[in-house]
Amino acid sequence: MTVHPPPGEPRMIARISTHVLDTQAGRPAVGIPVGLHAVAEDGSARYVGGGITDNDGRVGSLSDGAVPAGSYRLIFDTVGYFVGVHHALFYPRITVDVYLDGARSHYHVPVLAGLYSFASYLGS
C-alpha cells in the first residue's frame, strides 16, 4: 500500500541522502550505485535520481532538486561491491521502500550492509 500526503499543496523535500556502511568489513562501502524512485499508488516506480557512494560511503543528494513528499524506493546495486570486496554474493541489490511525509527538509536513509544481512533506519 502506498501512502500519499493529504490533499492540497504537497510538502517538498529539499534533499534525500544515503550512506552505506559495510558491517562485515567495518568501513564505508565505496562505489555502490544507488537509484531513487518515486512509487505511485499503483506500485509503479519512476526513476527520479541517484548517485554512487563516495569514499565515505555517502551520496549527499539523490536528486537534482526538491521532490514532493510521498513513497520512495532506494535501490542499492550491491553486486559489484560484494563480489569485488568479499568475493561472494548473496544480495545483488538492496531495496528500501520508505514513506517521506515532508515534515523534514532533509531525509537521510543509511544502510548497514553485510554479505548476509542489511538494515536501514532514518538518520539525521
C-alpha angles and dihedrals in degrees: 000000000000119000123211132194119261117278118278130054109358116236111245126224114212097199143008116193137175142196128198121205120189101223092189095054094033095230143087116290106240126202102017114148112226125193125198116209130184109225118216125212091260090057096253115136131215123199110241102167148319148174145192123266112256130219089289092049092252139129105196096200128009095196135047092232145355119319129201122256113267145090119332138180123210114200117196112197097212102163096096093044098049094043092046098045104028101023089227138082136209104142110042087181137009117216122197120186116198139172111221109196097192094243087125129048090216128039120191114197110187126186127209106203137183131165094272106022143034139182135189134196143172106273132190 
